[in-house]
Amino acid sequence: MQQVSCAPKTDQTPKLKSVLRYRDVVLFYMVCIFGYRQIVQAAGMGPVVVSLLALSFALFFLPQAIAVAELSSRYPSEGGIYIWTKQAFGGFHAFVCAWMYWTSNLAFYPAVLFFAASNAAYVAPGFAHLAGNKLFITLFSLAALAVCLWVNIVGWGAARVLHNAGAVLGMWLPAALTVLVGVVLWSRFGSATSFSMNGAIPHINGVRDLLLVAVLVYMFSGFDVASLLSEEVHDARRTIPRAIFSSGLFMMLCYTSIALGLLVALPPDLIKGLTGSTEAMRVGGERIGGRGLGLALSSFIGLCLAVGGIGTLSGWLAAAARLPFVIGLDRYLPDAFGRLHRRYGTPHVSLIVLTVTSAFFIVLSGLGGKAEQVYEVFVSLEIITFFVPYLYLFAAMVALQKEPAKDGVFKAPGGRAGGVLIGGFGFVITLAALILACVPGEEVDNVATFYLTVFGSLAVNLAVGVAIYFLGRRRIETADA
């Protein structure tokens, strides 16, 4: 089997600029993957969340990190998971994998923006009631989406500023502030949550915990994202594996710190998915220094999470847009997707199409039910759709062990046997998490509507993707005849 690239290279093939270095890739991982909104959800499980985080890190992050590090080192081409799946299973499966990956963003973007908008409402005192206002959330989301489109069309010079700001404000500062407030509260008043050895033992107390177990696994997914931009990373074969492990360890530390800080400030049953962090800072601040400090802390954390959410959206917009670009080069999509902007050298057609489609879903979601319930549906749809490509990723890890590796390629411990074992184990864990993600949360009033929305959307999505693939293949055959 021959190694593939994103497209046959000719003098006319669009060239992307290699501008991302190790620090940029680490920050890119942090802004794209770090899930403050998920750790807020997970903290609602109580102290057991710390044990479950450790299990998720060991059982999912490590197999994923090793698989992505090896595959990205073997095939450092733009398109990442699309290239790996194409190499292992051929064009059809590569297209389906990329299509599911790309369209998972249609659920991911609204979920991120709902979280950002809900926390942005806390920035100005007196406007916290807008956190559940559908009109405010929709307008904020559309405005943020427009900003992200602009910076990504302009290129990495502008996009990097937003991504790095999102990493600092959306991850480091909230983590540090949450820990600081938690330490002060603990020293002065004790913890709002009771911590014990028995409470740290993993156990499932209902369907909400089942969904949150899937959320915990999902929080460590996405480390293939920089591989979608491989040709834009300096020395991708070495840079990406190093960045994966260093950023993953740092995220584990931040997740644990934030969960403990939230649980010290609030009892688990008061921590909500959309606004639990801002509420925790408000309550904690009021206990420490009165109403003024509570409002100031909630405003600051709301600003941090709003900017962090926009940075996350921008990062994934940049990464996801590379898939239609690469597929356009392979001609399964119209040629326009494979073109770069004349001035900025970015895949602007792919960026615009993804943005416009996302805007449609944001508006559509604004016409739905309560913000919290719509958010829960989007989270489940986002997780399920995103885990499908990960089944391909781990299957490709197994299948490609038969391929000889070049010198300097990162290899899984244990060689081929270790690669097969890690790929197979990751596949099983991903499949289990995908099944758990199908369980509706307790916030969902109408279970039938939930299942109809989630599985109906998945079925339509897959049918559209398969139809586009066969139309594209027919177009290629006609042009080459």
Secondary structure, 3 states (H helix, E strand, C coil): CCCCCCCCCCCCCCCCCCCECHHHHHHHHHHHHCCHHHHHHHHCCCCHHHHHHHHHHHHHHHHHHHHHHHHHHHCCCCCCHHHHHHHHHCHHHHHHHHHHHHHHHHHHHHHHHHHHHHHHCCCCCCCHHHHHCHHHHHHHHHHHHHHHHHHHHHCHHHHHHHHHHHHHHHHHHHHHHHHHHHHHHHHHHCCCCCCCCHHHCCCCCCHHHHHHHHHHHHCCCCCCHHHHHHHHECCHHHHHHHHHHHHHHHHHHHHHHHHHHHHHHCCHHHCCCCCHHHHHHHHHHHHHHCHHHHHHHHHHHHHHHHHHHHHHHHHHHHHHHHHHHHHHHCCCCCHHHHCCCCCCCCCHHHHHHHHHHHHHHHHHHHCCCCHHHHHHHHHHHHHHHHHHHHHHHHHHHHHHHHCCCCCCCCCCCCHHHHHHHHHHHHHHHHHHHHHHHCCCCCCCCCHHHHHHHHHHHHHHHHHHHHHHHHHHHHHHHHHHC
